[in-house]
Amino acid sequence: MSDTPKTRREMPRWGWYAFLFFSLLSAASAFKFVPPGLFFGVAEHWGEGFHVTWMSFVVEGIERGADHVAHHIENVGSILAVHMITGGLAVLLTPLQVSRMWRRGDRRKHVYLGWAMVPIVTIAALTTPPISFNMSYPLWSELGFAMGSVAWFSALVMGMFYILRRNYEMHKRWMVMMAALSFGAVSFRIQLPILRLFWDMDVVFPYLGWTCWVPNVIVVAIWWWRTSKRRAPTAQPAE
């Protein structure tokens, strides 16, 4: 057998473009409350103090641009706005962070963007549970959304832990897991309209708290297992 090392597998280009496309759609959905918030909220209440201007941005933006989540305004309106902005940024930047095409020839892009994403993902993840438990769905469903954010933040922490220890292989594994959990927002927006073709919203939505991220974790876990199996040294026959 040849001793020539195998070339490293990369994500197919079409796969990365699909990842980027759906991430852009998801980010656009998250940001759609921003233009009406700026125009009807900030512009009309500029100079009335930060609190008034900010709450006008939140209320006007969500009621006009994302009215399907307007019921959250009373209890967690500000948290929801921060979550939508940081979550949208995280989803938008993740395809760049995992792409070798984008950073080819300049590793600093990966390093700088990675550290920039740490506070973005942290804020997006930690603002999820208050929103999750403000829903009017069964506790097991709300817990699903909250646990997804805990897993997301945990993957980020593990990735940072291993890069600080210069364990690049484990860092890569956990960053792929983090990317898969970021993609949960995309999975949610793909699954919802498809499932709505067959069932009502009240039937479908509770399950999305788990189905939008658990399958992603399973896929990455299988990838972990397969790559570990390929790297495992094979036993040599005794001479």
VOGU-3710 file (C-alpha; in Angstrom, 3 decimals, decimal comma):
1> msdtpktrre> 0,000/0,000/0,000  1,134/3,543/-0,672  2,489/5,576/2,226  1,322/8,809/0,588  -0,840/10,698/3,116  -4,458/11,171/2,210  -5,542/14,656/1,276  -7,698/16,385/3,840  -11,369/16,318/3,001  -13,054/19,653/2,708
11> mprwgwyafl> -16,686/20,630/2,505  -17,766/20,528/-1,159  -18,021/24,004/-2,622  -21,703/23,531/-3,416  -22,286/22,491/0,189  -20,647/25,639/1,501  -22,675/27,831/-0,859  -25,876/26,110/0,275  -24,805/26,626/3,904  -24,155/30,309/3,171
21> ffsllsaasa> -27,422/30,763/1,260  -29,642/29,366/4,000  -27,642/31,232/6,647  -28,241/34,489/4,774  -31,970/33,786/4,665  -32,026/33,019/8,373  -30,041/36,169/9,215  -32,367/38,274/7,054  -35,319/36,879/8,982  -33,653/37,818/12,267
31> fkfvppglff> -32,757/41,338/11,099  -36,082/42,220/9,508  -37,212/44,094/12,612  -34,215/46,458/12,464  -35,251/48,809/9,572  -38,721/49,629/10,967  -37,184/49,930/14,428  -34,676/52,488/13,197  -37,154/54,411/11,053  -40,240/54,451/13,283
41> gvaehwgegf> -38,513/54,054/16,637  -35,082/55,647/16,750  -35,647/58,395/14,160  -38,911/59,588/15,729  -37,682/59,491/19,330  -34,077/60,577/18,917  -32,992/62,903/21,713  -35,552/61,638/24,249  -32,993/59,628/26,196  -31,452/56,245/25,674
51> hvtwmsfvve> -34,187/54,235/27,384  -37,041/55,816/25,435  -35,156/55,585/22,139  -34,134/51,976/22,720  -37,605/50,812/23,760  -39,105/52,623/20,778  -36,667/50,757/18,550  -37,639/47,456/20,174  -41,407/47,964/20,172  -41,760/49,567/16,749
61> giergadhva> -39,301/47,222/15,140  -40,799/44,003/16,473  -44,444/45,049/16,063  -43,894/46,193/12,476  -41,199/43,790/11,314  -41,624/40,655/13,438  -45,141/40,751/14,801  -45,208/36,958/15,226  -42,986/37,390/18,302  -44,582/40,633/19,542
71> hhienvgsil> -46,062/38,790/22,542  -42,534/38,690/24,002  -42,246/42,500/24,155  -43,900/42,955/27,541  -41,659/40,554/29,464  -38,466/40,117/27,437  -38,639/42,708/24,659  -35,104/44,050/25,052  -33,653/40,569/25,484  -35,453/39,438/22,324
81> avhmitggla> -34,063/42,353/20,298  -30,506/41,683/21,481  -30,944/37,976/20,779  -32,218/38,564/17,249  -29,303/40,876/16,411  -26,545/38,708/17,884  -28,171/35,482/16,722  -28,452/36,850/13,202  -24,808/37,880/13,250  -23,726/34,472/14,538
91> vlltplqvsr> -25,632/32,654/11,799  -24,278/35,057/9,173  -20,636/34,779/10,234  -20,468/31,042/10,907  -20,161/30,000/7,224  -17,180/32,334/6,846  -15,543/31,033/9,996  -15,661/27,400/8,892  -14,713/28,064/5,265  -11,174/27,303/4,100
101> mwrrgdrrkh> -12,004/29,036/0,816  -12,580/32,334/2,566  -9,512/32,254/4,797  -7,142/30,529/2,364  -3,711/32,154/2,473  -4,452/34,296/5,531  -4,971/32,458/8,825  -5,473/35,763/10,614  -8,990/35,994/9,148  -9,953/32,850/11,024
111> vylgwamvpi> -8,309/34,004/14,254  -9,751/37,522/14,282  -13,242/36,468/13,240  -13,171/33,639/15,768  -12,457/35,941/18,674  -15,041/38,439/17,393  -17,645/35,678/17,398  -17,016/34,724/21,029  -19,066/37,592/22,530  -21,616/37,405/19,710
121> vtiaalttpp> -22,370/33,710/20,254  -22,179/34,103/24,038  -24,815/36,845/24,069  -27,029/35,069/21,536  -26,897/31,823/23,524  -27,413/33,333/26,973  -30,399/35,425/25,840  -32,237/32,343/24,553  -33,512/30,770/27,823  -35,489/33,837/29,005
131> isfnmsyplw> -37,242/33,901/25,628  -37,766/30,134/25,646  -39,455/30,142/29,037  -41,650/33,099/28,048  -43,448/30,973/25,469  -46,914/29,527/25,958  -45,914/25,994/25,005  -45,366/22,891/27,182  -42,355/22,978/29,458  -40,653/20,142/27,565
141> selgfamgsv> -40,774/22,274/24,422  -39,446/25,404/26,114  -36,727/23,290/27,696  -35,715/22,091/24,229  -35,019/25,611/22,972  -33,167/26,456/26,185  -31,052/23,290/26,085  -30,119/24,016/22,492  -28,642/27,333/23,574  -26,797/25,662/26,467
151> awfsalvmgm> -25,293/23,151/24,041  -24,368/25,988/21,675  -22,572/27,946/24,382  -20,904/24,799/25,721  -19,511/23,962/22,272  -18,074/27,473/22,058  -16,464/27,163/25,498  -14,938/23,798/24,632  -13,603/25,131/21,345  -11,964/28,082/23,084
161> fyilrrnyem> -10,567/25,787/25,793  -8,809/23,575/23,268  -7,448/26,388/21,114  -5,898/27,976/24,213  -4,253/24,610/24,871  -3,156/24,493/21,201  -5,049/21,262/20,627  -6,102/22,135/17,092  -7,845/18,854/16,306  -10,178/19,055/19,315
171> hkrwmvmmaa> -10,699/22,758/18,658  -11,798/21,925/15,117  -14,201/19,262/16,357  -15,908/21,550/18,824  -16,079/24,428/16,362  -17,805/22,157/13,868  -20,252/21,272/16,646  -20,732/24,967/17,394  -21,390/25,639/13,709  -23,930/22,806/13,608
181> lsfgavsfri> -25,730/24,273/16,609  -25,647/27,722/15,005  -27,301/26,090/12,012  -30,154/25,178/14,335  -31,670/28,571/13,562  -31,592/27,656/9,872  -32,976/24,175/10,534  -35,836/25,770/12,451  -36,752/28,001/9,513  -36,517/25,109/7,053
191> qlpilrlfwd> -38,536/22,653/9,111  -41,328/25,037/10,127  -42,853/25,771/6,685  -42,446/22,143/5,571  -44,157/20,716/8,651  -46,864/23,375/8,460  -47,959/21,767/5,197  -49,149/18,747/7,184  -49,915/19,986/10,709  -51,082/23,128/12,491
201> mdvvfpylgw> -48,627/25,518/14,132  -49,665/24,492/17,652  -48,859/20,889/16,806  -45,573/21,543/15,006  -43,913/24,298/16,990  -43,353/22,502/20,329  -41,309/19,756/18,671  -39,063/22,252/16,886  -37,472/23,078/20,229  -35,670/19,747/19,878
211> tcwvpnvivv> -35,732/18,854/16,183  -34,026/22,076/15,081  -30,752/21,152/16,816  -30,652/17,531/18,050  -30,304/16,006/14,528  -27,435/18,439/13,856  -25,643/17,224/16,983  -26,173/13,599/15,979  -24,673/14,220/12,523  -21,576/15,858/14,017
221> aiwwwrtskr> -21,256/13,083/16,623  -21,265/10,515/13,821  -18,599/12,553/12,005  -16,531/12,623/15,223  -16,808/8,848/15,517  -15,881/8,209/11,889  -12,868/10,524/11,945  -11,671/8,986/15,230  -12,031/5,535/13,727  -9,973/6,525/10,674
231> raptaqpae> -7,217/7,956/12,861  -7,098/4,984/15,236  -3,851/3,020/14,733  -4,358/-0,442/13,307  -2,848/-3,379/15,156  0,247/-4,826/13,485  0,554/-8,622/13,272  3,198/-10,159/15,484  6,348/-11,247/13,680
//
